[in-house]
Amino acid sequence: MKKLTLSVLALAAISFASCKKDYTCVCKYKSSNVEASRTTIKDTQDNAKSTCTALSSSVTDCTIQ
């Protein structure tokens, strides 16, 4: 019974754990492909990609690397 309780608690702890990591967003000028800026985003991969893409402008393209 004790092992079952510990197993359930461990599983619950893992399910609540966040998968946030540091992702590097690199923005480059469209005209020359030269790096314009570099930003670290601590979030889930999907959210980091969305945030990084939102940093793009008419003169820069931003991607996660």
Secondary structure by P-SEA (a helix, b strand, c coil): caaaaaaaaaaaaaaacccbbbbbbbbbbcccccccbbbbbbccaaaaaaaaaaacccccccccc
